[in-house]
Amino acid sequence: MNIKQYLQRINSNMPNSLDFDHLTLLQKQHLLHIYFENLDILNGKPLSLSAKDLFTKLIIQRRGGVCFELNGLFYYFLQELGYKPTLMAGTVYLGNGKWAIEHAHLFLIIPLEHSEYVVDVGFGGNCPRVPIALNGEICVDPLGQVFRVNREKRYCYVQKREEQTWKTLYRFEREADHWSLDKLVPICRIVETDPDSSFQQDIFCSRVTELGRVTLIGNKLTIVENGSKRKQRLSSAEIPLIVKQYFQLELSDG
């Protein structure tokens, strides 16, 4: 992997130490510059989780991807730098007691000093911008968003504080066997091809910004800046313009 090209892509410098602050910076820069998008899935192009193919798509072609791709490449990158990431697979909470496809969200756990942290660059606009301690410690990102990992019996729940309540983003089993990208390929294929998969149904592009986030799902655009949310329903003619403006993509990509 060409580390210099990777760092240029995320507008960052080589860290001089493998500590919490540098990991936080790399996570933030990755989120700011490599976006969540599902164009390949919509276009019927199978995803590849090989390091070479991920590097080509996300770094050289300057595309985005889904969690398997985004966190997959970040995993390879952090390994190259000397971090010791572990791949983990979680299940996304849909609300109203419903869960998405089991183990269909890839993220990382990274040991640092005397603790372990959840690190995620593949959860779209709601993605945590800082590593979240596994010990339940409250973590606050630069925008004041509050996160924690709450452990209850067999599951750990990654949660975000919203309007005085904790909203679950996804859950995982800490004691589960370690995952590899090869083991995740069948689950990735389900996400790509299952008609019930949300990524099969509509365009889904999301990115974090310095002030908030931008998300496009179908024809619904949501922009959050400084805590203020603006929603807009787009015409079919506006969608490709918005995709290019906010995500630097052509709908023909993929």
Buried (B, 14 or more C-beta within 10 A) or exposed (E): BEEEEBBEBBEBEEBEEBEBEBBBBBBBBBBBBBBBBBBBBBEEEEBBBEBEBBBEBBBEEBBBBBBBBBBBBBBBBBEEBEBEBBBBBBBBBEEEEEBBBEBBBBBBBBEBEEEBBBBBBBBBBBBBBBBBBBEEEEBEBEBEBBBBBEEEEEBBBBBBBEEEEBEBBBBBBEEEEEBEBEEBBEBBEBBBEEEEBBBBEEBBBBBBBEEBBBBBBEBEBBBBEEEEEEEEEBEEEBBBEBBEEBBBBEEEBB
